[in-house]
Amino acid sequence: MKFLEWIIGHFSIDMGIDLGTANTLVYVLDGGVVMDEPSVVAVKAGTSEVILGGKAIGSEAYRMQGRAPQGIDVIRPLKEGVIADFEITEALLRNLIKVVHGRGRFVKPRLVIAIPYGTNEVQRRAFIDSAERAGARSVFLVEEPIAAGLGGGLNVADPEGSMIVDIGGGTTDIAVLSLAGVVQAKSMRIAGDNFDESIKKHIREKYNLLIGSLMAEDIKRTIGSVKELETEYSLEVRGRDFLTGRPRRATVSSEEIRHALMDPVRAILRGIQEVLEDTPPELSADLTSSGILLAGGGALLRGLDSVLEEELDLDVRIAEDPLTCVARGTGIVLSQLNDLKEFLYGSHRR
């Protein structure tokens, strides 16, 4: 039996997965991040059958958002970091295992999946069951703050405190880490999607113009900021007139988008302050020198690090390649799986 397990393990390509609300990234040992796709699936309406021969997953489905004809549903199966649609999540996982692994049905990979801090037993069980049905031979779950800290280069196993703020698509995880564990933390349902919604709301209220999520994201990436820019910009946006129903354009400025983004940014700032207030004094003292590490796509919002630094009076730095921090962290866990199993949730804890 052990020899059979060795054979399976020898030919298996084990994976670390950042299964996010907005994007799914896959990390393999000796290969790094080999997949970075939107967490979007296009299916026949009312079913879990993926269209286009099972290929309408990720980028292909992402481009269909807001454009799909009747009979096709474009679904993001994860909401606020947890599984909202089990069958579609399973289809998403099955596709990435097939693409990355491709070793046949008898050789199945081990998976390390990052999950938001504070998920309950039912939610964790949902991740494990979906992954096993999708073709994994065993599944281990690591909390995103730990994975992001590892991927961002923090020495999370040290007795000194460090702080990570991981701003993803559906959740923001704020955590103080020490001795390979989470000492104080908060998971907020305010993140990148809320930035987009704030932009959509502002344009609807000021210009009577309805825009889609893809346009809102483009505005955020192109001219979005939370601190005054040396050169302010403007951008033409396109959508549907709220009153006439006709297609229309409008020009928006970086100043007004900055104002629109401040509400979710202030909410994240309050969350960080709450975690700091509940942090033990010894670890608070450590943070005066170690500061705060920003990870996730939200870390790339212009000026966010400067605003947080000014408000919190702590050094704030952006992780190298913040978009892949969590995925790289799952890879580190994967490489040390035998030593870290006791700190993980997983198949072995049935």
Residue, then its C-alpha position, 0 to 999 in steps of 0.5 A: m500500500k505504501f509503495l502504491e502511494w509512493i508511485i502515485g505521489h511520484f507521478s502526481i503534480d501537487m498544487g497550491i491554489d488561491l481559490g479567490t472570489a475574483n481570480t484563481l491562481v495555481y502554483v506547482l513546485d519547480g514551476g511557480v504560478v502556472m495558472d492565473e484565471p478569473s474565477v468565472v464559469a459560463v454554463k447553460a442556464g439553470t444547470s451546471e453544464v459548462i458551455l463550449g465543450g467545458k472550455a468556458i471557464g476563466s478568461e473565456a467566461y470572463r469576457m462574456q460577463g454582461r454580454a451573454p445571450q439568453g440561455i447562458d449564465v455567467i457565474r462567479p461561484l465564490k462569493e466573499g471568499v466562500i463557495a456559493d455554488f458547489e457544482i460550479t466550483e467543482a467544475l472550476l476545480r476539475n478544469l484546472i486539475k485537468v489543465v495543470h495535472g493532465r495525468g489521467r484519472f488514476v494519478k490524482p494530485r494533492l491540493v493546498i487551498a487558501i481560504p479566508y480567515g474565520t471560515n466555519e467548519v461547514q464552509r471548510r468542509a465544502f472546500i474539501d468535498s468540492a476539491e475531492r469530487a473534482g479529482a484531488r486525492s487529498v486536500f489541505l486548507v491554509e488560512e489566507p493570512i498565513a499563506a499571504g504572509l509566507g508568500g510575501g516573505l514574512n517570517v511567520a514562524d518567528p515569535e516576533g509579530s508581523m501584520i498582513v493586510d490581504i485585499g482580495g476580490g471578495t474579502t480583506d483579511i487583516a491579521v497579526l501573525s506569530l509562531a506560525g499562527v494567527v494571534q489577532a485577525k479580522s476578515m472583512r467582506i469589503a474588498g476589490d469588488n466593493f471598490d468597483e461597486s463604489i465606482k458604479k454607484h458614483i457614475r450612476e448617481k452623477y451621470n445617470l449612466l449604468i456601467g458594467s463590472l468590467m468597465a468599473e474595473d477598468i476605471k479603477r485600474t486606469i485612473g483609480s487612486v486614494k491619494e492626490l496624483e501628481t498628474e490627474y487623469s480623465l477617462e471616457v466611460r461607456g454604458r446605458d443611460f439610466l433615463t432613456g435606456r440608450p447607449r451613452r458616453a461620459t468623461v470621468s476624472s481621477e479626482e471624482i473616482r478617488h472620492a468614490l473609493m474613499d468609503p470602502v478604504r475608510a472601512i478597511l482602515r477601521g478594520i485594521q485599527e480594530v485589529l491593532e487595538d486588540t493586539p497584545p502589547e508585546l506584538s504591538a511593540d514588534l509592529t513598530s519596527s516590522g510595520i504592515l505588509l499589503a498583499g492582494g490585488g487591492a494593494l495595487l490601488r494607487g496611494l493606498d500604502s501612503v494613506l494607511e501609513e499616514e493614518l496608522d503611523l506605521d510603516v506600510r509596504i506593498a509585497e513583491d507581486p502582491l497578486t500572487c502572494v497567496a498562491r506562492g504561500t500555498g506553494i511554500v506550504l506544499s513544499q513543507l506539507n509533512d511538517l505543517k500538517e498539524f497547522l492545516y485543515g484537511s482530508h486527514r482530519r476526518 
